[in-house]
């Protein structure tokens, strides 16, 4: 279960396991500017990591194709 607590320090992993609900209502009205910036940085980091993994998969696939 993902629980968002405004201003709480903790892990930055926002993943939610299959079958669990996301609980965010009633914990805070709005994220402050620092929290919004932090979430945007996480999003950018996740996208950068995904792009790297995608490129790596393409390179590995090309290596396999050249082997046969």
Secondary structure, 3 states (H helix, E strand, C coil): CEECCCCCCCCCCCCCCCCCCEECCCCCCCCCHHHHHHHHHHHHHHHHHHHHHHHHHHHHHHHHHHHC
